[in-house]
Amino acid sequence: MPLTVREALTPAAIAKLNSMELRARAIVEGHYSGQHRSPYRGASVEFADHREYSHGDELRHLDWKVYARTDRFFIKEYDAETNLSVHLLLDASRSMDFATGALTKLDYARSLCAGLAYLAVRQRDAAGLVTFDLQVRERLPALTKRAHLQRLFDTLDGVTPGGETNIATVLEQIAATVTRRGVIVLVSDLLDEPESVLRALGYFRHRGHDVLVLHVMDPGELRFDFRGPTLFQDIESGERMLSDGGEVRGEYLAALRGFLVELQDGCRHRSIDYALMDTSQPFDRALTAYLAHRQAAVGRR
């Protein structure tokens, strides 16, 4: 049985994530990247939650009433403080149920989403989740509350592989509903027509969102180490084909290279971040390596 996302977020994984930041590289709701944690003042500010004081927090946000009761320092958090909304779009179609190792692509993708949600809420930003196959299945709004993070984890644990998918159509529907500019993270195996997927991702960019694509693939898909007569089955359509794995390997790998290059070039052309995630690599190592690269790139801007 796969680990729950809380079990996947081991102390070692959390320690790695705690050294990272998820920074917007574009202007988001009037503030520049790296400056999105700017508290608003006024009647529109809404109290959200408490968290323990950390070195460097502003003393004006200490809750002295809580201190009087507990003899511990807590910071008051407000929903209006967040300037960054992170929307996690999780592909839960049947093709994500594939695995040649211990974890399916969906298991791995759930852990990636959990890590990013934890990171967003830790830095006092808002995290939301959309799961989909042919249509949107579940949607959680982007909120900062820690109780919301626990609900998001519960939702991730409950995600099961669905039916076929039409990534482009679903992305277009979601793009029409996300009105506040923020960070859009698509976590998927992208088994759809690249041109259609890239066009749909472009809708988010046109609306001012910062877009990240985490392309989840199994090592069996990447290396195709099949030999001799092998029965291949399309996990979504059920269609079967008997082929000699060794004979078709070269043709398959050439087609895969073309597929990946088209996606990578298309994302680069649209100023979309793209990262290939191999499920044989620990998710926390892959995610922190990507975030470190992204942080360095944002810092150079």
Phi, psi and omega in degrees: 000132182294155177294149168288164182292331176293322178291326178293328178278071180292163175307322179293319179295317179295321178300320178294315182294327181296342179268000184253165170226147171253099186254141176283134180267352179251172173285125182239115179050045171087359179240151181278158179304142180083357181234025189278352181267073184240106183299135173272154175242156176123181185292341184281352180289131182240125178297136182244312189191170171252153168215157181294145179297137174239150179305129180103345177294151180286129184294337182292345180264004177294140176263101186288335177293319177294322178298319180297328181275327190245347185061027177227150183270128176231145179260136174276132178249149182232142178300327183289348180290334186282133175247001182230125174249127180253116181254115181264120181252108187255119176285115180244033179283171186296329181296339180285355180273009184276142177202139168250356178237209185284331186247136170284167176299325180292318176304312183295317181296322178298320179293320177300315179296319179298317180298318180290322178296316177302315182296317181298311182292324178300323180267019173067031172255175185260139178238133176231165184219136171231127173251147186205158163227256174288340179211170176294129180260311178222148179219125173245132180292162178278113180226163182260345188297142179292328176296326177294322178299319179295321177295322178296318176300316179299320179296317178299318180295333182272356182288129176238155179299134181261223181260211178291173181225154170225084189303315186299313182298316180294319180298321178298319179295317181293319182301328181287343185255343181268097188271327181275126182297139180193209180253126178253124180241112176265123179243109191198161171274355173058032179278078179204177178293118183306319183300318180292318179297315181295321178297317180294319177297328178298332178298321177296317180296320179298333180269008174089009179280152168271127189242131176239138176239118174255106187269105186269122178224148178276147179301331176297325177287325184280325185251337176051059183272046178265139181228144177075183180301125183223135177267113179261140180228130174291117188292338180267313183272339183084357181295139183243152178210129178264123181216162172274113184304318181295323183288325183266357185301313182299316180295319179297312183295326177295318178294321178297316178301317178298319179299313182291320179297318179298318179293313182296314179295319180296321177292316180299319180298329182261010182058045177250133176288137179228136176217130177273126182248112179272121186292352176280349178264137177308132187298324182291324177293315180295318183291315181292326176297317178295314182296323177297317178297317180294317179302316180297319180293318179294321180296334180279350183280000000 
